[in-house]
Amino acid sequence: MKNSNILLLVISLISINSFSQKKNSFDLLVMTKLGEINNDKILDSAMVKQDTINEFKPFRLEIYFGTKTGDKKLF
């Protein structure tokens, strides 16, 4: 009984470790658009990226608002 519990624990740790190594990798840039989103006369941008590691291939939308200093702030 004790050996089976240890074996179950080892199998669980291996599966947890392999699952935790799969990180989201949104490295495929699908589309980028520039424009004025919030009517402040400052150029904003939106980017769509796709996760290439996940089997379901989810998308991520990132919206960046421009600031008066010329920087972009992720919203």
C-alpha positions in Angstrom: 0.0 0.0 0.0 2.8 2.4 0.9 4.6 1.7 -2.4 1.5 2.4 -4.4 1.0 5.8 -2.6 4.6 6.7 -3.4 4.1 5.7 -7.1 0.9 7.7 -7.3 2.7 10.7 -5.8 5.6 10.4 -8.3 3.3 10.1 -11.3 1.3 13.2 -10.1 4.5 15.3 -9.7 5.7 14.3 -13.2 2.3 15.3 -14.7 2.2 18.6 -12.8 5.7 19.4 -13.8 5.0 18.7 -17.5 1.8 20.8 -17.4 3.5 23.7 -15.7 6.2 23.9 -18.4 3.6 24.8 -21.0 3.5 28.5 -20.9 1.4 30.8 -23.0 3.5 31.8 -26.0 1.7 34.5 -27.9 4.5 35.0 -30.3 2.6 35.0 -33.6 1.6 38.5 -34.5 -1.7 38.3 -36.5 -2.6 42.0 -37.0 -1.6 45.5 -35.9 -3.7 48.6 -36.4 -3.0 52.2 -35.6 -5.7 54.8 -35.0 -7.4 57.1 -32.6 -9.5 55.1 -30.1 -10.4 57.4 -27.3 -10.7 60.8 -29.2 -7.8 62.5 -27.5 -5.9 63.3 -30.7 -3.1 60.9 -29.8 -2.3 57.8 -31.9 -3.3 54.5 -30.3 -2.7 50.9 -31.4 -4.2 47.5 -31.2 -2.4 44.2 -31.7 -3.8 40.6 -32.1 -1.4 37.8 -31.2 -1.9 34.0 -31.3 -0.6 31.4 -28.9 1.4 28.8 -30.9 1.9 26.3 -28.1 -1.6 25.9 -26.8 -3.6 23.2 -28.8 -6.7 25.5 -28.9 -4.7 28.4 -30.5 -6.3 31.2 -28.5 -5.9 34.9 -29.5 -4.8 37.9 -27.3 -6.0 41.4 -28.0 -3.6 44.1 -26.7 -4.7 47.7 -26.8 -2.1 50.4 -26.3 -3.2 54.0 -25.6 -0.8 56.7 -26.6 0.3 59.3 -24.0 1.2 63.0 -24.4 4.9 62.1 -24.0 4.8 59.7 -27.0 4.9 56.5 -24.9 2.3 53.7 -25.2 0.5 52.4 -22.2 -1.0 48.8 -22.3 -4.7 49.0 -21.3 
